[in-house]
Amino acid sequence: MLETLRNAWAVKDIRRKILFTVFILIVFRIGSVIPVPFIDVGAMLNGNFGANEFFSYLSVLTGGGLDYGAVFALSVTPYINSSIIIQLLAVAIPALERLSKEGEEGKKKLAQITRYTTVILGLLQGTAYFIYLANQRCLSVSKGDGFVFWLAAVVIILCFTAGSALVMWLGEQIDTRGIGNGISMILFAGIISRAPDAAAVMITNLQDPSKIVPVIGIVLLFLVLVMFVVWMTAAERRIPVQYAKRVVGNKMYGGQNTHIPIKVNMSGVMPVIFASSILMLPTMILGFTRNQDTSWYKFLKLFSTQGVFYAVLYFLLIIGFAYFYATIQFNPVEMTNNLRKNGGSIPGIRPGKPTSDFISKILSRITLMGAFFLSVVAILPIAVGQIGGMNISLGGTSMLILVGVALDTVQNLESQMMMRHYKGFLD
């Protein structure tokens, strides 16, 4: 990775893209610490604002912007949710499905729909965030101020919504003029910015003799998990394909052997993000609940990120969403038809339905392995946190995102360098 970065820095064009990306990330980090008007930052930092696990989860994804009531408090969460919703609707709504198959123009229209959905979700999430701030008395105005309070409500909600739209625009600028993976890079920057706080917590725990061994164990486990994640992310199952020879005019085509690569972790980190987002909804509701003596409140407490009930549901949801995303990305029947059109076949498997069944069987096994991989990495920090007495329940999710984005960025840089050094047919 370091060698790739060094070689990329030596190329002037790529170096310019890297510097532009760094500039955008600095702008994002500045916007993550500038509070919007009418926010009492002191009350947020000194009160129990961060006690709600839902906002703790969002704070990790936003790089702490949520803790300060910053302009970029919502960060990329509205865009991520919007992208997930559009992907799901593209399967259920024929019109969106047709757009997804119309090539570049269809992708542009879907991207435009995603942007509009992001603004709508930003408005809804900004409103929910404002209500929570008002309930926690983290505003410089109160409901008794009448018109000023409602003016503050409009200003705060619009600032949060505009901030989410601006973050989306910054991500698109990285895609256009930077090194690519714009939204992922912003998400990466937000999570990595929490590293100093995590290191400070570790150092504080090292001062307690009873926690020295658990802290060292957690650090070693983290390093092992990073290597495991890198290995599993690069792992793939290759289905052999053989193309028959055919004569077109005076030339003969085909006859070569190749393969269809299927990644073990074909869904990436999306099942983890989607599963954790759903399971965080009960804890979000807890933030708006004041009566703690009801059975409803006690039921919602079962969804604590450090509980066994949460871990079991988390495990099952990750597996379910992994299969769902695998179904969206790969269609065995379509793959079989494409092979037949191009004169290809899998050795030892008859064309048609037997080929489709064989690919489906392979996909099912690979998806199960990838789902178990994601589930173990996401659940293991919860178990280790219980043993060590520390809250690292979100460590697995953060690590998957960080490693995934880092590997994608390195591959993107390598592909750009390859394009610039490729001499084509001149030699």
C-alpha positions in Angstrom: 0.0 0.0 0.0 2.8 2.5 0.9 4.6 1.6 -2.3 1.4 2.3 -4.3 1.0 5.7 -2.6 4.6 6.6 -3.3 4.4 5.6 -6.9 1.1 7.5 -7.3 2.6 10.6 -5.8 5.4 10.5 -8.4 2.8 11.0 -11.2 1.9 14.7 -11.5 -1.7 14.2 -12.6 -2.5 11.7 -9.8 -0.6 13.8 -7.2 -2.9 16.7 -8.2 -5.9 14.5 -7.6 -4.6 13.3 -4.2 -4.0 16.9 -3.1 -7.5 17.9 -4.2 -9.0 15.0 -2.3 -7.1 16.0 0.8 -8.4 19.5 0.5 -12.0 18.3 0.2 -11.5 16.1 3.3 -10.0 19.1 5.2 -13.1 21.2 4.3 -15.3 18.3 5.5 -13.5 18.1 8.8 -13.7 21.9 9.3 -17.5 21.8 8.7 -17.7 19.0 11.2 -16.7 21.2 14.1 -18.5 24.5 13.2 -21.8 24.5 15.2 -25.0 25.8 13.6 -26.7 28.9 15.1 -28.8 28.5 18.3 -26.9 25.4 19.4 -25.5 25.3 23.0 -22.3 23.3 22.5 -21.4 23.5 26.1 -24.7 21.8 27.1 -24.1 19.1 24.6 -20.6 18.3 25.7 -21.3 18.5 29.5 -24.7 16.8 29.4 -25.8 13.3 28.5 -26.3 14.0 24.8 -24.0 11.2 23.8 -25.6 8.6 26.1 -28.1 7.5 23.5 -26.5 4.6 21.5 -28.2 5.6 18.3 -26.5 9.0 18.3 -23.2 7.4 19.4 -23.4 5.2 16.3 -24.1 8.2 14.1 -21.4 10.1 15.8 -18.9 7.5 14.7 -20.0 7.7 11.1 -20.0 11.5 11.1 -16.6 12.0 12.7 -18.0 13.6 15.8 -20.0 16.3 14.0 -23.1 15.1 15.7 -21.6 15.8 19.1 -21.1 19.5 18.3 -24.3 20.2 16.4 -22.1 21.0 13.4 -23.1 22.1 9.9 -22.0 18.6 8.7 -23.6 16.8 11.7 -25.6 14.4 9.4 -22.5 13.8 7.2 -23.1 11.1 4.6 -25.8 9.2 6.4 -28.7 10.7 4.4 -26.9 9.8 1.1 -26.1 6.3 2.3 -29.7 5.7 3.3 -30.9 7.3 0.0 -28.6 5.0 -2.0 -29.9 1.9 -0.1 -33.5 2.9 -0.6 -33.0 3.5 -4.4 -31.3 0.2 -4.8 -34.1 -1.6 -3.0 -36.8 0.2 -5.0 -34.9 -0.6 -8.3 -35.7 -4.2 -7.6 -39.4 -3.6 -6.8 -40.3 -0.8 -9.2 -40.1 -1.6 -12.9 -39.5 2.0 -14.0 -36.4 2.2 -11.8 -35.2 -1.2 -12.9 -35.4 -0.1 -16.5 -33.3 3.0 -15.7 -30.7 0.8 -14.0 -30.3 -1.1 -17.3 -30.2 1.9 -19.7 -26.5 2.4 -19.4 -24.9 5.8 -18.6 -28.0 7.9 -19.1 -30.0 5.6 -16.8 -27.3 5.9 -14.2 -27.4 9.7 -14.4 -31.2 9.7 -13.9 -30.9 7.3 -10.9 -28.1 9.5 -9.4 -30.4 12.5 -9.8 -33.2 10.7 -8.0 -30.7 9.7 -5.3 -29.8 13.3 -4.8 -33.4 14.4 -4.4 -34.0 11.6 -1.9 -30.9 12.6 0.0 -32.3 16.1 0.5 -35.6 14.7 1.7 -34.0 12.3 4.1 -31.7 15.1 5.3 -34.7 17.2 6.1 -36.4 14.4 8.0 -33.2 13.5 9.9 -32.5 17.1 10.6 -36.0 17.5 12.1 -35.5 14.4 14.3 -32.1 15.7 15.4 -33.6 19.1 16.3 -36.4 17.5 18.4 -33.8 15.5 20.3 -31.7 18.6 20.9 -34.7 20.4 22.2 -35.7 17.5 24.5 -32.1 17.4 25.8 -32.1 21.2 26.4 -29.1 21.7 24.1 -30.4 24.8 22.5 -29.7 28.4 23.4 -33.5 29.1 23.2 -36.5 27.4 24.7 -40.1 26.8 23.8 -41.1 29.7 26.0 -39.4 32.2 23.6 -42.2 31.8 21.1 -41.4 33.1 17.7 -37.6 33.0 18.3 -37.8 29.3 19.1 -39.6 28.4 15.9 -37.2 30.6 13.9 -34.3 28.7 15.5 -36.0 25.5 14.5 -36.2 26.5 10.9 -32.6 27.7 10.8 -31.2 24.6 12.5 -33.2 22.1 10.4 -32.3 24.0 7.1 -28.6 24.1 8.2 -28.5 20.4 8.8 -30.2 19.7 5.5 -27.9 22.0 3.6 -24.9 20.5 5.3 -25.9 17.0 4.2 -26.5 18.2 0.6 -23.1 19.9 0.6 -21.3 16.8 1.9 -22.9 14.9 -1.0 -21.6 17.5 -3.4 -18.1 17.3 -1.9 -18.2 13.5 -2.4 -19.1 14.0 -6.0 -16.2 16.5 -6.5 -13.8 13.8 -5.3 -15.4 11.4 -7.8 -15.0 14.0 -10.6 -11.7 15.7 -9.8 -10.1 13.6 -7.1 -9.1 10.0 -6.7 -12.7 8.6 -6.7 -14.8 6.9 -4.1 -15.9 10.3 -2.8 -18.6 9.3 -0.3 -16.5 6.4 0.9 -13.5 8.7 1.4 -15.6 11.1 3.5 -17.0 8.3 5.5 -13.4 7.0 6.0 -12.2 10.5 7.1 -15.1 10.7 9.6 -14.3 7.4 11.2 -10.5 7.8 11.3 -10.9 11.2 13.0 -12.2 9.3 16.0 -8.9 7.4 16.3 -7.3 9.9 18.8 -10.3 9.6 21.1 -10.1 5.8 21.0 -6.4 6.0 21.7 -7.0 8.3 24.6 -9.5 5.8 26.0 -7.0 3.0 25.6 -4.3 5.0 27.4 -6.7 5.8 30.2 -7.6 2.1 30.6 -3.9 1.2 30.7 -3.5 3.2 33.9 -5.8 0.7 35.5 -3.8 -2.5 36.3 -6.8 -4.7 36.0 -7.4 -3.5 32.4 -3.8 -3.8 31.0 -4.3 -7.4 29.8 -7.7 -6.7 28.2 -6.4 -3.6 26.4 -3.3 -5.5 25.0 -5.6 -8.3 24.0 -7.9 -5.9 22.1 -5.1 -4.3 20.3 -3.7 -7.7 19.2 -7.2 -8.8 18.2 -7.6 -5.7 16.1 -4.4 -6.3 14.2 -5.4 -10.0 13.6 -8.9 -8.9 12.4 -7.4 -6.3 10.0 -5.3 -9.0 8.4 -8.3 -11.4 8.3 -10.5 -8.7 6.7 -7.9 -7.9 4.1 -7.5 -11.6 3.2 -11.2 -12.2 3.0 -11.9 -9.0 1.0 -9.4 -10.1 -1.6 -10.6 -13.7 -1.7 -12.6 -14.9 -4.7 -14.1 -18.0 -6.2 -13.2 -18.4 -9.9 -15.7 -20.4 -12.0 -13.8 -21.7 -15.1 -15.3 -20.8 -18.5 -14.3 -22.2 -21.9 -15.2 -20.5 -25.1 -15.8 -22.5 -28.3 -13.9 -21.6 -31.5 -15.9 -19.9 -34.2 -15.0 -18.6 -37.6 -16.2 -15.1 -38.6 -15.2 -14.3 -42.2 -11.5 -15.2 -42.5 -10.7 -15.0 -38.8 -11.2 -17.4 -36.0 -12.4 -16.2 -32.6 -12.7 -17.9 -29.2 -11.1 -21.1 -28.0 -9.6 -19.5 -24.9 -10.1 -20.5 -21.3 -11.0 -17.9 -18.7 -13.0 -17.6 -15.5 -15.8 -15.7 -13.8 -14.4 -14.1 -10.6 -16.9 -14.1 -7.7 -15.7 -12.3 -4.6 -16.4 -14.0 -1.2 -17.4 -10.7 0.3 -19.3 -9.6 -2.8 -21.7 -7.3 -0.8 -19.0 -5.3 0.9 -19.9 -3.6 4.1 -23.4 -2.7 3.0 -25.2 -5.6 4.9 -23.4 -4.4 8.1 -24.4 -0.8 7.7 -28.0 -1.7 6.8 -28.4 -4.2 9.7 -26.9 -1.8 12.2 -29.1 1.1 11.0 -32.2 -1.0 11.5 -31.2 -2.2 14.9 -30.4 1.4 16.0 -34.0 2.5 15.4 -35.2 1.2 18.9 -32.4 3.1 20.6 -33.3 6.2 18.7 -36.9 5.9 20.0 -35.4 5.6 23.5 -34.0 9.0 23.1 -37.5 10.5 22.7 -38.9 8.4 25.6 -39.0 10.0 29.0 -41.0 7.4 31.0 -38.6 4.6 31.8 -41.0 2.5 33.9 -43.1 1.2 31.0 -42.8 -2.3 29.6 -42.3 -0.7 26.2 -39.2 1.1 27.4 -37.9 -2.2 28.9 -38.5 -4.0 25.7 -36.5 -1.4 23.7 -33.6 -1.7 26.1 -33.1 -5.2 24.8 -31.7 -3.6 21.7 -28.6 -2.3 23.6 -25.5 -2.7 21.4 -23.8 -4.6 24.2 -26.6 -7.1 24.8 -27.0 -10.7 23.7 -30.3 -10.1 22.0 -28.8 -7.3 19.9 -25.9 -9.6 18.9 -28.1 -12.4 17.8 -30.4 -10.2 15.7 -27.3 -8.4 14.3 -25.9 -11.8 13.2 -29.1 -12.9 11.5 -29.8 -9.6 9.8 -26.3 -9.4 8.3 -26.7 -12.9 6.8 -30.1 -12.0 5.4 -29.0 -8.7 3.8 -25.8 -10.4 2.4 -28.1 -12.8 0.5 -30.3 -10.0 -0.5 -27.4 -8.0 -2.0 -26.0 -11.0 -3.7 -29.4 -11.6 -5.3 -29.4 -8.0 -6.6 -25.8 -8.1 -8.0 -25.8 -11.6 -9.6 -28.5 -13.1 -11.7 -27.6 -16.7 -12.5 -30.1 -16.9 -15.4 -28.7 -13.7 -17.0 -25.2 -14.9 -16.5 -26.0 -18.2 -18.2 -27.7 -16.5 -21.2 -24.6 -14.2 -21.6 -22.4 -17.2 -21.6 -24.5 -18.9 -24.3 -24.6 -15.8 -26.5 -20.8 -15.5 -26.4 -20.3 -19.2 -27.1 -19.0 -19.9 -23.6 -19.7 -22.9 -21.3 -18.5 -24.2 -17.9 -16.5 -27.4 -18.4 -18.4 -30.5 -17.3 -21.7 -28.6 -17.0 -24.4 -28.7 -19.7 -25.6 -25.3 -21.1 -29.0 -23.9 -20.0 -30.7 -24.7 -16.7 -27.8 -27.0 -15.4 -25.4 -24.1 -15.8 -27.8 -21.7 -14.1 -28.3 -24.2 -11.2 -24.5 -24.7 -10.9 -23.9 -20.9 -10.7 -26.7 -20.5 -8.2 -25.2 -23.3 -6.0 -21.8 -21.6 -6.1 -23.3 -18.2 -5.3 -25.2 -19.6 -2.4 -22.1 -21.1 -0.8 -19.9 -18.1 -1.4 -22.6 -15.8 0.0 -22.9 -17.9 3.1 -19.1 -17.7 3.7 -19.1 -14.0 3.1 -22.1 -13.5 5.4 -20.5 -15.5 8.2 -17.3 -13.5 7.7 -19.1 -10.2 8.1 -21.1 -11.4 11.0 -18.1 -12.7 12.9 -16.2 -9.5 12.4 -19.2 -7.4 13.5 -20.1 -9.5 16.5 -16.7 -10.3 17.9 -16.0 -6.8 19.3 -19.3 -7.1 21.2 -18.2 -10.3 22.9 -14.7 -9.0 23.5 -16.1 -5.8 25.0 -18.2 -7.8 27.4 -15.2 -9.8 28.5 -12.8 -6.8 28.7 -15.4 -4.5 30.3 -15.1 -1.9 27.5 -17.7 -0.6 25.0 -16.2 -1.4 21.5 -19.4 -2.7 20.1 -19.1 -0.5 17.0 -15.4 -1.4 16.4 -16.2 -4.2 13.9 -18.4 -2.0 11.7 -15.8 0.8 11.7 -12.9 -1.6 10.9 -14.8 -3.1 8.0 -15.5 0.3 6.5 -11.9 1.5 7.0 -10.2 -1.6 5.5 -12.7 -1.8 2.6 -12.3 1.9 1.7 -8.5 1.7 2.0 -8.3 -1.4 -0.3 -10.7 0.2 -2.8 -8.6 3.4 -2.9 -5.3 1.5 -3.4 -6.9 -0.5 -6.2 -8.2 2.7 -7.8 -4.8 4.3 -7.7 -3.2 1.2 -9.2 -5.7 1.2 -12.0 -5.1 4.9 -12.8 -1.3 4.3 -12.8 -1.8 1.3 -15.1 -3.8 3.4 -17.5 -1.1 6.1 -17.7 1.7 3.6 -18.2 -0.1 1.4 -20.7 1.5 1.8 -24.2 -1.2 0.1 -26.1 -0.4 -1.3 -29.6 2.6 1.1 -30.2 5.3 -1.4 -29.2 
